[in-house]
Amino acid sequence: MNKMLTSVIAVGAGMAAYNYAQRNNLMSRRNMKKMQKRITKTLF
């Protein structure tokens, strides 16, 4: 239960950071794609 909650919080924080970066164009498109792959690999 605790582990699940921690991962949910981590994913939420990750999504917030991701959206923030996207809005401010901090990362290039290529980096975005790499990040997305890494995130999905971590989750599933």
Wavefront OBJ file of the C-alpha trace (Angstrom):
o trace
v 0.000 0.000 0.000
v 2.723 2.428 1.031
v 4.821 1.557 -2.004
v 1.844 2.142 -4.271
v 1.206 5.554 -2.725
v 4.857 6.533 -3.107
v 4.888 5.565 -6.780
v 1.657 7.498 -7.394
v 3.181 10.588 -5.784
v 6.380 10.126 -7.798
v 4.408 9.821 -11.040
v 2.374 12.910 -10.146
v 5.524 14.907 -9.455
v 7.079 13.613 -12.662
v 4.047 14.629 -14.702
v 4.043 18.093 -13.137
v 7.741 18.538 -13.916
v 7.180 17.220 -17.441
v 4.305 19.635 -18.082
v 6.322 22.512 -16.631
v 9.283 21.711 -18.880
v 7.012 21.430 -21.907
v 5.399 24.794 -21.211
v 8.747 26.516 -20.833
v 10.460 24.641 -23.679
v 13.312 23.633 -21.373
v 13.864 20.423 -23.283
v 14.088 19.672 -26.969
v 11.606 17.370 -28.684
v 14.171 14.575 -28.902
v 14.828 14.725 -25.170
v 11.086 14.651 -24.545
v 10.723 11.441 -26.537
v 13.631 9.858 -24.658
v 12.132 10.874 -21.322
v 8.739 9.477 -22.254
v 10.260 6.133 -23.210
v 12.178 5.972 -19.954
v 9.094 6.874 -17.922
v 6.913 4.255 -19.608
v 9.649 1.653 -19.199
v 9.872 2.450 -15.482
v 6.115 2.239 -15.019
v 5.352 -0.905 -17.011
l 1 2 3 4 5 6 7 8 9 10 11 12 13 14 15 16 17 18 19 20 21 22 23 24 25 26 27 28 29 30 31 32 33 34 35 36 37 38 39 40 41 42 43 44
